[in-house]
Amino acid sequence: MLRRLVSILSLVCAVLLSAAHAQEVAWSVDMNATVQNREGGDEQCPDQTFLFTRLTPQVGLSLDGGTHKVMGGVSWYQPMTNDCKGYKVIPVVYYKYEKGPWTASLGMLPRTMKVPTLLWSDSLNFVTPTVRGVDVEYKTQRGASRFMLDWRQMQSDTRREAFNVLYNAHYNIAGPLGIDAWVAYNHLAKTKTNKEGQYVNDDVTLLPMLTLDLTRYTPAMKALTVNAGAAVQLQRARDEHRWHTPCRLMVSANAQWRWLEINEDFSMGKDAFPLYDRYSSELNLGDPYYRHKLYSRTDVNAHFVRNDYVDLFAGLTFHATDKITGFWQTVSCRFYFDHNMWKRHHNK
């Protein structure tokens, strides 16, 4: 272990010395405080309250005008209680490459990709702020594509191996019309001891959607978009020797006017997670509300302060299915500042 550490440090020093002419200290501070009270639902979407702060300071070295970065820090999750119980400190250590249309990161890196709640639930986003693997993005004037590998659990005597692969592509067809394509693969393997009753499991989601961005035609609005498509699920527990293939209609809309934002997500079809009763969120990372035949989620958010480095908002979220309803109330504030923003601020 010591020999490996010395080799890594030697390699890092060699890189730093070879690029000493174009290096600068890079840093960032990301802070979030969230209060979310959840009411209504069932045993899979229980009443609960999230009350926490998260602080993610990072510092590192930027080379060749920001083309290469090595960053390190922590993500400190702290429930708002009268003591320090329940906290979680997760390391953030990664290499980042940015040049032309390419951005690539490798290591323990902050999770910045927003995905549909069919693929990644709000709760997991709260408690899992990092990606443990690779994140690669390619952007052009007509669109963008992004690939992410998140190794969620390493295999041990007590933990099952699990990873998530996610690919997203967007292409502007013409005018306001475009297309989005999401592909997600969740894999749940066995523990090292291969306990009796354990089997390898797979969860694949295909989500193509047509997108309509009407923002340019509505100058009074900050944003106005509508998306529609179909989610195809392919899931199996390999002991069953068959695939479950539920499909769902997916429609979403977003409208922003001044400080007010409204999001609507509507879905209908078969149970999106037929193996959820057996494996829960170890296999299915999406919101359990998508197990119902009909599901509507409406978010109404009021952004009291929103600028380059602060977003303070209060929101109401209404969930309605053919069987249950849910009502969430949220107050959240995010502050973000980094060395590039500092330079722009002082160069004004």
Secondary structure, DSSP 8 states (H G I E B T S, - for coil): -HHHHHHHHHHHHHHHHHTGGGEEEEEEEEEEEEEEEEEE--TTS--EEEEEEEEEEEEEEEEGGGTEEEEEEEEEEEESSSSSTT-EEEEEEEEEEEETTEEEEEEEEE------TTTS-HHHHHH--EEEEEEEEEE-SSEEEEEEEEEEE---SSS--EEEEEEEEEEEEETTEEEEEEEEEEEE---TT--TT---EEEEEEEEEEEEE-GGG-TT-SEEEEEEEEEEEEEEETTT-S-B--EEEEEEEEEEETTEEEEEEEEEES-S-TTHHHHGGGT--S-GGGGSSEEEEEEEEEEEEESSSEEEEEEEEEEEESS-EEEEEEEEEEEEEEHHHHHHHHT-
